[in-house]
Amino acid sequence: MKAERALPELAPLDMPRHRVNEKGFTLKRHQRQFVFPLTTFLSRLFVLVSTVALSAFGISEMYSVLSTTTVTLLQWLFLSLFSVNFIWISFAFSQALLGFLLLLKPRLLRVPEAAEAPFRTAILVPIYKEEPARVAAAVKTMRQELLIKAPGKYAFFILSDTNQAEAWLAEEKALMPLFDNDQHACPVFYRRRANNKERKAGNIADWVTNWGADYEAMIVLDADSIMSADSMITLSRRLAAAPEMGLIQTLPTIINASSLYGRLQQFANHCYGPIYASGLSAWHGLSSNFWGHNAIIRTRAFAESCGLPLLPGSPPMGGHILSHDFIEAAMLRRRGWGVRFDTDIRCSYEEAPPSLDDVLTRDRRWCQGNLQHSRLLLAHDLVVPTRLHILSGIMSYLSAVFWLALIIIGLAIAVQAQFVRPEYFSDPSLFPTWPVFDAERALRLFVISMFVLLAPKLFGWFSALFHFRRCKHFGGPLLLTCSTLSEILFSALYAPILMLAQCNVVYKIFRGKDSGWSPQSRDDGALSLQQAYRAHRGHTLFGVVLGAIAYSLSLKLFLWLLPIAGCLMLSIPLSWLSGGEKRGRLFSWLGLFTAPEEKHPSEIVRTFRDNTKHLQPELPADSPLECLDKDQALFSWHLAQLPLLDSHKPGEFHAATVTAKWKLEQAATLQELQAWLDPAEMLALLSQHSHIQTLRDNGLVTQS
């Protein structure tokens, strides 16, 4: 049985690698309307003034709280840490307030769109050890709509970086029925990289340099992404109508959450997300950010701008850039291309990590990538909004360190007041040097800080409450209010655990530990109590110690720190509760954390759910070689996808390939060969066209 190679003819496009510091090239673009930069300027002014005014008020209040006489060294340190944290939450509040105010007014301007996009668009689906049946269902669902609404305009490329033999064959088995090279319809192609250097960024760059010249634009998705045909067509038309634009980012909506933690993220995304997104879009203007997926990119702009630099040194802070998306947006903007965030495009979906433990696993990778960005924060010719994006990404993890330091310094001040004798009359003065706190101001500042922290969520609740259709989709005003209050409560319970875990990640990265590259979990995230104990026993111990120190000093201090120490003490049961579909059913039954797409899904979500309803894991029960032996279609398909020539460079020694070839020549039976091969050798054998031919020629497999 002869099978075709699941790739089109090569269409190479040059993608030079750039340096961290180099001159930008502001390209001459079509003149934009005056109203857009004016609204952007006013939005930025609003955020700046609000952040500065609120921060100045909070910091001055804290200074007044700390001492009515002289501020001690520890108090100065406490004030500094408080200032950093308060500026950070004031910035978030200002953006949310801007978004809330903008959503109160009707949309007056329509984003320009071309009548029809005069180019073909590639839809890239990078995957790495994903559940292949789920990927196949997603591609099939999106393709069905595109075949009807835009035949001949789009092509899917499933770009695999999977590096395990069993998972690779499972991908091929699930995806080969989708293969279609009809350019007048909606072709589906599949490519697996033998060398997955630079991870997802390298995967996309490999496609650009091999096939990018044939496609004016590319829509980049994640393995868990779904977009409707109308959304993709709108993106293409908007890109066609804006020659100065290099990238248009959509607002992905979270769907299909079943666990408690997943439902919390899903509800927050639906309820609060539009508020934040509207504010971000307004002040970003044409200098927005890229989140790595659910966006359209002008291919040639990406190729000329986004060859990522190699950072000096070794991982975790050097080498390849891990979180590539922020930097790709920065480099597009540095070359003069616009990067825009269009929040009005609907039916752009993604899924969320199902449990607290899965979020922490993802955070290790994201934290390392964001801290790497500190090496690019002061790079030449980056625009100010780009530097703020980078700084915000860094602060999203360093803020946990500042928060923990604030707690520890506050505890140290309490210890000092309890046990350290003050230095009376250390300066020529009639009064002793004694730390004094203004309790009334402290309580007032605490209330203000809590309002600033929680206001964005209240804005989201208020906005949803007074939009009748949205409120109905959340289950009505009562369930919406209960869900908001419950989400605030659970977020407060999980926040100290996230704080301590992120501090630990930052510490390990600064000590030089690389986070590696783990695939994203797509199951329900259920943990046993034993697994939760192993993951969080350190957090529990820290909470006990923190609570014991506070209690030994005073009952009031213990009660003040109880929300933090108590949550850490409960980290094991809280983590256990966070994952698992069965544990999430209670909240679904109560109607809590209901999201609009749950009960009123769009057409593409309904179709996708129908296509995935009866999915079974596609991982072969047998070994990879036995699968090839039993399935003639799979054997032919696999052989057709392999390059005829050796995938290694001339003169390059690859030990696993050499030993796999020797074992292949010596083995008398397929079972004997399987027993001899280790995982690296199995992968090497399956990667070589000549080795697969030898399997057949030597009679080890029965395919003809």
Residue, then its C-alpha position, 0 to 999 in steps of 0.5 A: m500500500k503506497a501512501e503520500r508524504a503529508l507535506p506540500e512542496l517547499a516554499p522557503l522564506d529567509m528568517p535571519r537570527h537577530r541580536v538583542n541590541e540592534k537598530g530598529f527599522t521604522l518602516k513607512r506604513h499607511q497613514r492611520q486615522f488620527v482618532f486611533p492614536l488620540t484614543t491610545f494617548l488618552s488611555r495611556l494618560f489615564v492609566l499613568v495618572s491613575t497609577v501614580a495618584l493611587s500609588a502616591f496616596g497608598i505609599s504616603e499613608m503607609y509612611s504615616v502608619l509606620s511611625t509617628t516619630t522616627v522610621t527604623l531601618l526595618q520599617w524603611l525596608f517594609l515601606s519599600l516592599f509595600s511600595v513595590n507591591f502597591i504600585w503593582i496592584s495600582f497598575a492592574f486596578s487602573q487598567a481594569l478601571l479603564g476597561f470598565l469605563l470603556l465597556l459602559k459606552p457603546r462601541l462607536l467605531r468599527v475596526p476596518e475589514a477588507a471585503e475579502a482577504p486576497f491571500r491564503t492563510a496557514i493555520l499552524v497547530p504545534i503539538y508536543k506529546e498531546e492527546p492526538a485524538r483530541v487534536a484530530a477532533a479539533v482540526k476536523t471541527m475547524r476544517q468542517e466550517l472552513l470548507i463551507k465558508a472559505p474553501g481554498k483560503y486556508a490550510f492546516f499544518i500540524l507541527s509535531d515536536t513529539n520525541q517519544a516513539e509510542a506518542w509519535l505513532a499514536e499521532e500518526k494513527a490519529l492524524m493520517p485520516l485527516f490528511d488532504n492535499d486538495q489546495h482548492a478545499c482546506p488541505v491538512f498537512y502533518r510534519r514531525r521534527a526530528n530535532n526539536k531545538e528551541r521548542k515551540a519557537g523553533n517549531i514555528a520558525d522551521w515552518v516559516t523557513n520551509w513553507g512560509a513563502d506560500y502563505e501571506a499570513m499564519i494563524v497560530l493555535d495551541a494544541d488546545s485551541i479552537m477558533s470558528a471559521d468566522s473568527m479566522i475569516t475576520l482576522s484575515r480580512r482585518l490583516a488585509a485591511a491594515p498593511e501596517m499590521g504585523l500581528i492581531q491577537t484575539l482574546p481566547t476564552i476558556i472552555n471545557a473546564s470540569s475540575l474546581y480549579g479549571r472552573l475557577q479559571q474559566f469563570a474568572n476568564h469569562c466574567y473579569g477577562p473582558i474588563y482587563a482585555s478592554g483596558l489593555s487593548a485601549w492603552h496598548g494601541l499598536s504596541s500590544n502583546f502576543w500570547g503565543h496562540n489564537a492570533i494571526i501574523r503576517t508571515r513575511a513580517f514575522a520572518e524578517s523580524c522574529g529570528l530570536p536572539l541567543l542569550p549569552g550563557s547557559p540555561p536557565m537565564g541564557g541560551h534559547i528564549l523560552s517564552h518567545d511570544f512577548i519577544e516576538a511581539a517586541m521585535l515586530r514592533r521594533r521593526g515598525w510593524g503594528v501589534r494589535f489586540d482585538t477584543d471583539i472577535r468572538c469564538s476564539y477558545e482555549e483550555a486551562p490547566p485543570s489543577l493547582d499542581d498543573v498550574l505550578t508545573r506550567d509556572r516553572r516554565w513561564c517563570q523561567g521564560n519571563l525572568q529571561h526577559s530581564r536580559l532584553l528589558l533594556a534592548h535598543d529601540l524597543v518602544v515603551p509599551t513593549r518594555l512595560h509588557i516585559l516588566s509586567g511579565i517579570m513582575s508577575y512572578l517577582s511580585a510573589v517574592f516581594w509579597l513573601a518578603l513583606i510578610i517576613i519583614g513585618l514579622a521581623i518588626a513584630v519580633q523586634a518590638q517584642f524582644v529587642r530593647p529600644e535605644y533610648f535617646s540614641d540621638p540628642s533628643l528628649f524622646p526615645t527612639w521607639p517604633v510607633f504604629d498608627a493603628e487607625r490609619a493601618l486599618r483604613l489602608f488595609v481596607i483601601s488595599m483590599f478594595v484596589l486588589l478586588a475592584p477589578k473582580l467587582f467591575g467584572w461582576f457589575s458589568a455582567l450583572f447589568h448586561f441582561r444576556r450575559c447575566k442570564h448566561f452566568g445563571g442569573p444575578l443570584l448565581l453570578t453574585c454567589s460565583t463571584l464571591s466564591e471565586i474571590l474566596f477560593s482565590a484567596l485560599y490558593a493565593p498564599i500557596l501560589m506565592l510560596a511555590q512561585c518564590n521557590v521557582v524563582y529561587k531555583i532559577f536564580r540558583g541555575k536550575d533549568s525548568g525543562w520542557s514538560p507537556q501541558s496536562r490535558d486530563d482532569g488533574a485529579l491527585s491522590l492525597q498522597q500525591a498532594y502530600r508530597a507536593h505540598r508538605g513543605h508549604t504546610l510546614f512553612g504555614v505551621v512555622l509562620g503561625a507558631i511564630a505569630y502566636s508566640l508574639s501575640l494573638k492579634l498578630f496570629l489572627w492577622l497572619l491567619p489568612i496566609a498561614g492557615c491557607l498554607m496549612l491547608s495546602i494539601p487538602l486544597s490541592w487535592l480538591s482543586g483537580g478531578e472532574k468528580r470533585g468539580r461536579l459538586f460546584s457544577w451541581l450547585g450552579l457555581f462558576t457557570a460560564p456562558e459557553e457551558k450552557h449556551p455554547s457556540e456552534i463550533v463548541r457544540t460540534f467539537r464536543d460532539n466530536t470528542k464525546h467518545l474519544q478514547p486514548e490512542l496510545p498503542a497497547d503494543s510496542p511501536l514495532e508491533c503496531l507497525d507490524k499489525d497495521q499496514a496503513l500505518f506502516s505505509w503512512h509512517l514510511a512515507q513521512l520519513p526523509l529518504l536521506d539520513s536526518h543527521k548532518p554529514g559527519e555527525f555521530h548519533a550514538a542511538t542511530v548507530t546502535a539501533k542499526w547494529k541491533l536491527e541487523q543482528a535481531a532474528t525476530l521482531q520481539e528480540l529487537q524490541a527487547w534490545l532497543d532502549p527508548a532513544e534507540m527505538l526513536a532513532l530507528l523509527s526516524q530513519h527511512s533506511h531502517i524501516q525499509t530494513l525491517r521489511d527487507n529482513g522479514l521482521v515485519t510482514q508489510s508488503 
